[in-house]
Amino acid sequence: MNTTQLSVNVNKVALVRNTRHLGIPSVTRAAEICLHAGAHGITVHPRPDQRHIRAEDVHEIAALMQRWPGREYNIEGNPTQNLMDFIRAVKPHQCTFVPDSEEQFTSDRGWDLAQAQVRERVRPLVAEARALGVRVSLFIDPAPELMAHARDV
């Protein structure tokens, strides 16, 4: 039987670090503390504007995760922005495709997979991530009618 696993999103730690201009608190150290405390994984959302997670954080946490076999690294974001470059570079265990725009404050809705053009835009990106050996999660609204579209994509 599968059990629920905790993946800690460390974006807010990065947000605090970025407001201080001192390099503290360390996002990588926060991720390590979470792993020592029993978290199953670490999640980051590197936005193009780097308002919290920065490119170097993605790579430093990828290196950290190599020392934690059996734990998962999840990188989330919009695959039509900067996300695919990170997926190609670090090949996380999972990527979560989120349809947020660059100017959006936070993710507030899922992919509208009922629209064929949305499915066709996302489908090749899902295929590419899977070809790299990366599990894909789609951020969608909890609408039963979208489940078949998600499975199809």
C-alpha positions in Angstrom: 0.0 0.0 0.0 1.3 3.5 -0.9 1.5 6.1 1.8 1.4 9.8 1.6 4.9 11.4 1.4 6.0 14.9 2.4 7.9 17.0 -0.1 8.9 20.4 1.4 8.8 23.4 -0.8 11.7 25.7 0.2 10.7 28.7 -1.9 9.8 30.9 1.1 13.3 30.3 2.6 14.7 31.6 -0.6 12.3 34.6 -0.5 13.6 35.5 3.0 17.2 35.1 1.9 16.7 37.3 -1.1 15.4 40.1 1.0 18.5 40.2 3.2 21.3 40.4 0.6 23.4 38.4 3.1 23.0 34.9 1.6 21.2 33.7 4.7 19.2 31.7 5.5 20.7 29.0 3.2 18.1 27.3 1.0 20.3 24.2 0.7 20.8 24.0 4.5 17.0 24.4 5.0 16.5 21.5 2.5 19.0 19.4 4.3 17.3 20.1 7.7 14.0 19.0 6.2 15.6 15.7 4.9 17.2 15.0 8.3 13.7 15.6 9.9 12.2 12.9 7.6 10.9 14.7 4.6 10.6 12.4 1.6 11.5 15.1 -0.9 12.3 18.7 -1.6 10.4 20.9 -4.0 11.5 24.2 -5.7 9.8 26.6 -8.1 12.4 28.5 -10.0 10.5 31.4 -11.6 12.1 33.4 -14.5 12.4 36.5 -12.3 14.2 34.5 -9.6 12.0 36.2 -6.9 12.8 33.2 -4.7 14.6 30.1 -6.0 17.6 31.0 -8.1 19.3 28.9 -10.8 22.2 28.1 -8.5 19.7 26.9 -5.8 18.3 24.4 -8.3 21.8 23.0 -8.9 23.0 23.0 -5.3 19.9 21.2 -4.2 20.3 18.7 -7.0 23.8 18.0 -5.7 22.4 17.6 -2.1 19.7 15.2 -3.3 22.4 13.0 -4.8 23.6 12.3 -1.2 20.0 11.3 -0.2 19.1 8.1 -2.1 15.5 7.3 -1.9 14.5 10.9 -1.5 12.9 12.8 -4.3 13.6 16.1 -5.9 10.6 17.9 -7.5 11.1 21.0 -9.7 7.8 22.8 -10.5 7.0 25.7 -12.8 5.7 26.6 -16.2 7.4 24.4 -18.8 6.9 27.1 -21.5 9.1 29.4 -19.5 12.5 28.4 -17.9 11.5 25.0 -16.4 12.6 22.6 -19.2 16.2 23.9 -19.0 16.4 22.9 -15.4 14.8 19.5 -16.1 17.2 18.8 -18.9 20.2 19.8 -16.7 19.5 18.1 -13.4 16.9 15.4 -14.3 14.9 15.6 -11.0 12.8 12.7 -9.9 9.6 14.6 -10.7 8.6 17.8 -12.4 5.3 19.5 -11.8 4.0 21.6 -14.7 2.2 24.7 -13.4 0.4 27.1 -15.8 1.4 30.3 -14.0 2.5 33.4 -15.9 5.7 35.3 -15.1 3.8 38.2 -13.5 1.5 36.0 -11.4 2.1 36.3 -7.6 1.4 32.6 -7.0 -0.2 29.7 -8.7 -3.9 30.0 -8.5 -5.3 27.6 -11.0 -4.5 24.5 -13.0 -4.0 23.7 -16.7 -7.3 23.9 -18.6 -6.9 20.5 -20.2 -10.5 20.7 -21.5 -9.0 22.9 -24.3 -7.3 20.9 -27.1 -4.7 23.7 -27.7 -3.6 23.5 -24.1 -3.3 19.7 -24.3 -1.3 19.9 -27.5 1.0 22.6 -26.0 1.7 20.5 -22.9 1.9 17.0 -24.5 5.4 17.3 -26.1 6.8 18.7 -22.9 5.4 15.8 -20.9 6.9 13.4 -23.5 10.3 15.1 -23.3 10.4 15.0 -19.5 9.4 11.4 -19.5 12.0 10.5 -22.1 14.6 12.0 -19.7 13.3 9.6 -17.0 11.5 12.3 -15.1 8.0 11.7 -13.6 5.5 14.4 -14.6 2.8 15.8 -12.4 0.3 18.2 -13.9 -1.1 21.0 -11.7 -4.9 20.9 -12.5 -8.1 21.9 -10.8 -9.9 19.1 -9.0 -12.5 18.7 -11.7 -13.4 15.0 -12.5 -13.9 15.8 -16.2 -10.2 16.8 -16.5 -8.9 13.5 -15.3 -9.3 11.7 -18.6 -7.5 14.6 -20.4 -4.7 14.5 -17.9 -4.3 10.8 -18.4 -4.3 11.4 -22.2 -1.6 14.0 -22.0 
